[in-house]
Amino acid sequence: MKYALIAGNGRFPILALEAARQLHHEVVAVGIKEEASPEIESLVSRCHWVSLGELSRLIEILKAEGIQELVMAGQVKHVSIFSSIRPDWRLVKLLASLKSQNTDSLIGGVAKILADEGIRLVDSTALLKPLVAGAGLLARRKLTPEEEADIAYGRRVAGALAGFDVGQSVAVCGRACVALEAMEGTDEMLRRAAGLANGRPLRLVKVSRRRKHLLFDVPVAGPVTINVMRETGTTALAVDAGRTLLLDREEMLHQADAAGLAVVGYEPED
């Protein structure tokens, strides 16, 4: 099987390419210059680089490579999309046609253009099913009653937030929402929340977009998340089961256990 992977930032593209190599899939990488790690070049036989906004060049590369299936892996910072992008003529035309200038609309429009060219966007977790969070306790420690109450409240707030094109995480303390994730990302949101909580313990709730696919924008947690939780006094993490990637899963949960943090997966409420 041959397909292409568009690589953004973070560990997600690296893990996906390592998994593809183990499964003997032929993968062509397309790295986003402003985001992807040069490490991706060592994991594939061919790697192309494009800048944000070079939609025509992306299509030319995919067609020249004979690609029919495409995976998007890794993040592209919202700030990059809306402040650093220099669109080519094809992307300018797409942007002008969008009713909403948000990430969902933009990537949905790109997916349609790719489909018109015979290129299908497929589930971004296709190669990483073992890293998808399950339901129930993921780390050893159980939630306290206070954490359960905070998480139940936070999941209601985050569930409502998931209907909009903003962040997918909230920080909760004492059944009050301390901070909502915006363009800064989860880690910086937690740091902002810690400054507002005045030393009181926080709980982190991450949810997925309420859509039927996982083509892009998949919630991710990993060892870095645990480090920031320790730094900010965040005692528990709740994620959507079946819709969240736990990167470097064993290391992440080992660190959570060592720090006495709770990590729990919940069935998403669609």
N, C-alpha and C positions, 0 to 999 in steps of 0.2 A: 504494500500500500504506500502511495506517495501523496504527501500533502505538504502544505506550507504552514509555518507558524510565525505570526507577527509577534515579536517580543517587545514588551514594555519593560518597566523596571521591576526590581524585586527578585525573589527566589523562584516565583512561579514558573517563568520561562525556562530557567535552568533545570528545575525538577522535571518539567514536561519533556524537555529534550533528552535528558538522561533516561527517562522512562521509555521514550520512543526508540532510543538506541538499543536498550535492553530487549525490546520487542522486535527489533530488526525492521522497524518502519523506516522508509526513506523520507527524510524530512529536509525541506529547504527552509532556512531561516530568513526572515526579513526583520532586521533590527531597526527600531526607531532611534535615530541618531541621538535625539535629546534625552532618551530614557534608558535604553537597553545596555546591559553590561557587555563589554568586549568578549567575555567568557563564552558567549554563545557560539562564537566562531570555532572553538575547539570541540564542539559537540555535534557539528554537522559537516557534511562534505562541501556544502555551498552555503554561503551567507551573503545576503545583499543588505545594503543600508539605505534607508530613506528618511527624509525629514518629515516632521508633521506637516500635513497639508499637501504632500506629493501623491495625490490619489491616482493621477494618470500614470506616473512612474510605477506605482505599486501594481496596477493592472497590467502594465507592460511586462513587468518581471514575472508575474504569475502566469500570464499566457505564454511567455517564452519558455517557462519551465514546465508547461503542460499541467498546471495545477487545477484540480477540480474541487478539492476540499481544503478549507482554511480554518485554522484555529487562532484565536487571539488569546495571548497569555501575558499576564503582568499588567501593572497599572500604568496609566498615563495620567499624570497629575492634572486635576481640573484646571489649575492655574495655567498650565502649559497649553491646554486645549484652547482656552479662551483669551490668552494674552500673548502667547508666543507663536501661534500658528500663522504660517504664511501660505494661504491656499493657492493652489494652481487653478487653471480655468475650470476644470471639472468640479473641483470642490467648491469654487465660487458659485457655480451654477446650482450645486446641491444646496448650499447654505441659503441661497436666495429662495429655494423652493420649500424650505422647512417652515412649518407653522410655529414651532417652538425652538428657540435656540438653546437646547440643552443636550446633554450627553446621549440620552436615550434616542432622541430624534436624530442626532448626527450619526451615531453608529447604525441605527436602523436604516437611515438613508444610504449609508455606505454599503450595508448588507444587500439592499435592493439593487444597487448599481452592480455589485459583484455578481449577484444572481443573474442579472441580465447578460452578464459576460460569461455565464456558465460556471461560476465559481460559488460553491456553497459554504457558508459559514457554519461550522459545527461546534458542538458542546465543548467549551473550553476546559472542562474537567475530564474529557474523554480518556486521557492517559493517566489520570491521577485518582481513580476511584478509591484506592486504598487510603488516600489522604483525606477523603471526605468525612466530616464529623458524623458520628452516629448519635442516637438518642440516649439520654441518661448520663450517668457520671462518666466523665472522660478522664479526669484526674481522681486521686483516691479520696480526697476529703469531701464530705457531704456539706451541703449548704446549711447554714444556720437559719432559724426562723426569720431573722432580720434580713438576711440575704435573699431568702425566698420571696419575702414581701417586696423588697426593692426590685428584684428581677421581674416579678409579675407586673409591677407598675411600669418598669422600663420597657418590657415587651409590648405593652399597650401603646406607649408613646412611640417606640421605634417602629411598630407596625404601621402606625399612621404616617410616620416620616417616610417609610418605604414607598409610599405612593407618589412621592415627589422626587425630582432629580437633584437630591442633595445627599449628604452622607448617610451611611447605614448604621451608625452607632450612636448610643446615648450613654451618658454617665449619670448614675443615680445615687442619691444618698438620703436616707430617711424618708423614702417614698416621695422624694422631690427630684425633678429633673434638673441636674446641675449644669449640664452642657449637652448640646447637640452637635454632631459632627457636620462640618461644612467642608470647604475646599482644603482646609489644613490637614485633613486626614485624622485617623483614629489616635495616633500617638500624641500629636499636638493637642487634640481635643482633650485627652486625659490630663495632660499637663495643665491646660487651662482650667479644667475642672478642679484639679488639686489646689490651685491658687484660690478658688472660690469656696472650697469645702472647709478650709481652716483646720486641717488635720483630721477631719472626720473620715471614716472609711467610705470608699467609693465602690460601686459595682458597675461593670462594663457589660452592656448588652449590644450584640451585633446581630443584625437580621439581613435577609436577602431581599432583593426587589421582588415584588409580588407579580412575577411573570412566570410563564410556563417553561421557559428555557434558561439555560446557563451559558449563553453564548458569550457574554462579557460581564464585567463588573461583579465578579464572584467575591463574596466576603472572604477575607483571608485573615488568619491569625497564625502566630508562630513564636519562636523563642524571643524575638524582639518585643512582641506584645507582652510576654511574661515579664521581661526586664522593665518595661515601662509601667506595668501594673505594680511591680515592687517599688519602683521609684515614686509612684504617685499615691501609694496607700490604697490601691484597688484590690479588694480581697476575693472577688469572684468574677468569672467571665461566663456569659450565656451566649450560645450561638444557635443558629438554625441547623438542625440535623438534616443531612442529605443535601445541603446547599451551601456549606462552608468548608473551605480548605484549611486544614491544619498543616502548615508547612513545617518540614523537619519534625514531624509529629512526635516521635519518640523523645527527642531532645526537649521539645516544648513541654510535654507532659511530665517529663523527669524534672525539669526546672520548676514547674508548678507544684509538684509534690514536695520538692526540697524546700520551697518557700511557703508551703502550707496554704496554697491558693486553691480555690474550687473552680473547676471547668466543667460545664454542663451543656449537653445538647438537648434542644427542645424541638418537637415536631412543629414545623412552620404552620401558621394559621393563614391559609390562603383566603 
